[in-house]
Amino acid sequence: MSPFFSDTTVKKASRRSAGGVVNSSAPLAKTRSHNSDLAVQSENSIGTQISIIVPVFNEARLIQPFLQHLRKRAPEAEIIVADGGSSDGTDRLASGFCDRLVESDRGRARQMNTGARAASGDLLWFVHADAEVPQGCLDEIAHVMDDPNLAGGYFRIRLPRSLIYRFTDSFAHYAGILLRMRCGDHGIFCRQTAFLEIGGFPEVPLMEDVEFFRRLHRCGRVQHSEQRILVSPRRYESVGRVRLTLAYGVIATLYSFGVPLSVLARIYRRTCCDAGEVVAPES
């Protein structure tokens, strides 16, 4: 469930060759960074190139350790950081640790769409910057997507040991299967052709990942991996474990009954954000 709400304009970011920053509106052929040779070499070494898109906003404390972790676990992948106008230097810190850095206005859907436009991979994998991906993740994705009838897939999630977190893990998995709902924490991946066919992530006030996931089902089957992404509990700890679990459950239920996303976004702001958090304005 995304804390980043879409904005209404796209920033024209200047291209900076040394840092790999690209203009979000630039043609794909002109968006190669200084590290792009790695992606070309990787594509020759494995049958399918995977591009990882990481949307970020003010993640200066996490970004470099996360990208180092991601590079270690996914050395053959093209890593694209999609910055939403960070004010804490996240873009500068990320520039030397990724293959491409793209910028747009804040909004997780918009950022991921911008990153996907810059990607050269056959498969797109969307990962949050506070996650820990499993070892062998690229092989696992390639194994899952070996079936040509699959449009995409996702990982199961794992939170730290705690009774409420075990409940959240299990409820999210089985309720998600029943309702065809998955949030971005699950590390959704898909074929680039399917991404283009459904028009990418819808730029809506909330639940853009769930909307995307449901649309992905229209392109073909979506399969989950039994491997797990370790999800950060930082929002649970800042807002409250029980409160956030219940709030997510209420929002998911209301969404399944067709409550407008603008209403759900207001509920999210009131129940899922701590007092000091800065959130983007509604579209």
matplotlib code that plots the C-alpha trace (Angstrom):
import matplotlib.pyplot as plt

x = [0.0, 1.6, 2.3, 3.2, 0.3, 0.5, 1.2, -0.2, 2.9, 6.1, 9.4, 11.9, 15.0, 18.3, 20.5, 23.8, 26.1, 28.4, 25.5, 23.4, 20.4, 18.0, 15.2, 11.9, 10.6, 13.8, 13.7, 14.8, 17.7, 19.2, 18.8, 21.8, 24.0, 27.7, 27.1, 24.9, 27.6, 26.8, 23.3, 24.5, 27.0, 24.4, 21.9, 24.5, 25.2, 21.6, 18.6, 16.4, 17.4, 15.7, 15.4, 14.8, 12.9, 13.2, 10.9, 12.4, 11.6, 13.9, 15.6, 19.1, 19.7, 18.7, 19.6, 23.3, 23.1, 20.0, 21.6, 24.7, 22.5, 20.5, 23.6, 25.0, 21.7, 21.0, 24.4, 23.2, 20.2, 19.8, 19.1, 17.1, 16.3, 13.3, 13.5, 10.4, 12.2, 14.0, 15.2, 17.7, 20.2, 18.9, 19.4, 23.1, 23.7, 22.1, 23.8, 27.0, 25.2, 22.7, 22.8, 20.3, 18.8, 15.5, 13.5, 9.9, 7.4, 6.5, 4.0, 5.0, 3.0, 4.5, 8.0, 7.7, 6.3, 9.2, 11.6, 10.0, 10.2, 14.0, 14.3, 15.9, 14.9, 12.5, 11.2, 10.5, 10.7, 9.4, 11.1, 10.9, 14.1, 13.4, 13.1, 15.6, 15.3, 16.0, 19.2, 18.9, 16.1, 16.9, 17.0, 13.7, 12.0, 13.4, 12.1, 8.6, 8.5, 9.7, 6.0, 5.1, 1.5, 2.4, 2.1, 3.9, 4.4, 5.3, 7.1, 5.5, 6.5, 8.0, 7.9, 10.1, 9.0, 5.9, 2.4, 0.8, 3.3, 2.7, -1.0, -0.3, 1.8, -0.8, -3.8, -2.2, -1.2, -4.5, -6.8, -4.8, -5.2, -9.0, -9.4, -6.6, -4.9, -1.2, 0.7, 4.1, 5.8, 5.4, 8.0, 5.7, 7.4, 6.0, 6.9, 7.6, 5.1, 2.4, 3.4, 2.9, -0.3, -2.0, -0.6, 1.7, 0.7, -2.5, -1.7, -4.4, -4.4, -3.9, -3.8, -2.0, -0.1, -3.3, -5.0, -1.9, -1.9, -5.6, -5.0, -2.0, -4.3, -6.1, -2.9, -2.3, -1.8, 0.1, 2.1, 3.6, 7.0, 7.4, 10.5, 10.0, 11.0, 11.8, 9.7, 10.7, 8.4, 9.2, 5.7, 4.2, 6.5, 5.9, 2.1, 1.4, 1.4, -2.3, -3.5, -1.8, -2.8, -6.5, -6.3, -4.9, -7.6, -10.4, -9.0, -8.6, -12.2, -13.6, -11.7, -13.1, -16.6, -15.8, -15.3, -13.7, -9.9, -10.1, -12.0, -9.6, -6.7, -8.2, -8.6, -5.1, -3.7, -5.6, -4.9, -1.6, 0.6, 2.4, 2.2, 5.5, 5.2, 5.2, 2.8, 2.3, -0.9, -3.9, -4.2]
y = [0.0, 3.2, 6.3, 8.2, 10.0, 11.1, 14.7, 16.4, 17.6, 16.0, 17.7, 18.2, 16.8, 17.8, 15.0, 14.6, 12.1, 11.6, 10.7, 8.9, 11.3, 11.3, 13.5, 11.7, 12.8, 12.0, 9.3, 5.9, 5.8, 8.8, 7.6, 5.4, 6.1, 5.6, 2.2, 1.0, -1.4, -3.6, -4.1, -4.9, -7.5, -9.0, -9.4, -11.4, -13.6, -14.5, -15.3, -12.6, -9.2, -8.0, -4.4, -3.4, -0.2, 1.4, 4.4, 6.6, 9.8, 11.2, 7.8, 9.2, 7.0, 3.8, 4.2, 3.3, 0.3, -0.9, -0.5, -2.3, -5.1, -5.2, -5.3, -8.2, -10.2, -9.3, -8.6, -9.2, -6.9, -3.4, -1.2, 2.0, 4.4, 6.6, 9.7, 11.7, 15.0, 14.2, 17.1, 15.1, 14.2, 10.8, 11.3, 12.3, 9.4, 6.9, 8.0, 6.0, 2.8, 2.3, 1.9, 4.7, 7.5, 9.0, 11.9, 12.9, 14.6, 12.7, 9.9, 6.2, 5.3, 8.1, 7.3, 3.6, 4.5, 6.8, 4.1, 1.5, 3.9, 4.0, 0.2, -2.1, -5.4, -7.9, -8.3, -5.4, -5.9, -3.2, -3.1, -0.8, 0.7, -0.6, -4.3, -7.2, -9.3, -13.1, -14.7, -16.2, -13.7, -13.3, -17.1, -17.4, -14.7, -16.4, -19.8, -18.4, -16.6, -19.5, -20.2, -18.1, -17.9, -15.9, -12.1, -11.6, -12.7, -11.6, -12.7, -13.5, -11.1, -11.7, -9.2, -9.6, -12.1, -11.0, -12.4, -9.4, -9.6, -13.4, -12.6, -9.8, -12.1, -14.9, -12.6, -10.6, -13.7, -15.6, -12.6, -11.3, -14.6, -14.5, -10.8, -10.6, -7.9, -7.4, -4.3, -3.1, -4.7, -8.0, -7.0, -7.4, -8.3, -8.6, -8.8, -5.5, -6.3, -6.8, -3.6, -1.7, -3.5, -2.4, 1.1, 0.9, 1.9, 4.0, 7.5, 7.4, 8.7, 5.3, 1.5, 2.1, -1.2, -3.1, -1.6, -2.5, -6.1, -6.6, -5.3, -7.6, -10.5, -9.5, -10.2, -13.7, -15.7, -14.2, -16.6, -16.1, -17.3, -19.2, -17.2, -14.1, -10.5, -9.2, -6.1, -3.3, -2.8, 0.9, 2.2, -0.4, 0.8, 4.5, 4.3, 1.3, -2.4, -3.2, 0.2, -0.1, -3.8, -2.9, 0.2, -1.7, -4.3, -1.7, 0.0, -3.2, -4.2, -0.8, -1.0, -4.4, -2.9, -0.1, 2.8, 5.7, 5.9, 9.6, 8.5, 5.7, 8.1, 10.4, 7.4, 6.4, 9.8, 9.8, 6.3, 5.1, 8.2, 9.4, 13.0, 14.1, 12.5, 14.6, 13.2, 14.3, 16.2, 14.4, 14.7]
z = [0.0, -1.1, 1.0, -2.1, -3.8, -7.4, -8.4, -11.5, -13.3, -14.4, -13.6, -16.5, -14.8, -16.3, -17.6, -15.6, -17.3, -14.3, -12.0, -14.6, -14.2, -17.1, -18.2, -17.5, -20.9, -22.9, -25.6, -24.4, -26.8, -25.0, -21.4, -21.1, -18.1, -17.7, -16.3, -19.2, -20.5, -17.5, -18.7, -22.2, -20.9, -18.6, -21.5, -23.4, -20.3, -19.4, -21.6, -20.1, -18.9, -15.7, -14.9, -11.3, -10.7, -7.2, -6.5, -3.7, -1.9, 0.9, 1.5, 2.1, 5.2, 3.4, -0.3, -0.5, 1.8, 0.0, -3.5, -2.3, -1.0, -4.2, -6.4, -4.3, -4.6, -8.2, -9.9, -13.5, -13.3, -14.5, -11.5, -12.0, -9.2, -9.8, -7.5, -6.8, -6.1, -2.8, -0.7, 1.3, -1.4, -2.1, -5.8, -5.3, -3.0, -5.4, -8.6, -8.1, -7.1, -9.8, -13.6, -14.2, -12.2, -13.4, -11.9, -11.9, -9.7, -6.5, -6.8, -6.7, -9.8, -11.8, -10.6, -11.4, -14.9, -15.5, -14.4, -16.6, -19.6, -19.1, -18.7, -21.3, -19.7, -20.9, -17.4, -15.0, -11.2, -8.8, -5.4, -2.4, -0.9, 2.6, 1.5, 1.7, -1.4, -1.2, -2.4, -5.9, -6.7, -10.4, -10.9, -9.1, -11.3, -14.4, -13.2, -12.5, -15.8, -17.8, -18.5, -21.6, -20.4, -17.3, -17.4, -14.1, -10.6, -7.1, -3.9, -0.6, 2.2, 5.6, 8.5, 11.7, 14.3, 16.2, 16.6, 14.9, 12.1, 11.6, 11.3, 8.8, 6.7, 6.5, 6.2, 3.4, 1.4, 1.5, 1.4, -1.5, -3.4, -2.8, -3.7, -6.3, -4.4, -4.0, -2.8, -3.8, -0.8, -2.6, -5.3, -8.3, -11.5, -15.1, -18.7, -20.3, -23.0, -20.4, -18.7, -21.9, -22.8, -19.6, -19.7, -16.7, -13.2, -13.0, -11.5, -8.8, -5.2, -3.6, -4.4, -7.6, -7.1, -6.4, -9.5, -11.6, -10.2, -11.1, -14.6, -15.0, -14.5, -17.7, -19.7, -18.4, -15.3, -12.3, -10.2, -6.8, -5.6, -2.3, -1.6, 0.6, 0.6, 4.0, 4.5, 6.8, 9.8, 10.1, 9.3, 11.7, 14.4, 13.9, 13.5, 15.7, 14.8, 15.6, 14.3, 11.0, 10.5, 11.1, 9.0, 6.0, 6.5, 6.5, 3.4, 1.5, 2.4, 1.4, -1.8, -2.7, -2.2, -4.7, -2.4, -4.4, -4.2, -3.2, -0.1, 0.7, 0.3, 3.0, 5.3, 4.6, 5.5, 8.8, 10.0, 8.3, 8.6, 11.7, 12.8, 11.5, 8.1, 4.9, 2.3, -1.3, -2.0, -3.7, -7.4]

ax = plt.figure().add_subplot(projection="3d")
ax.plot(x, y, z, "-o")
ax.set_aspect("equal")
plt.show()
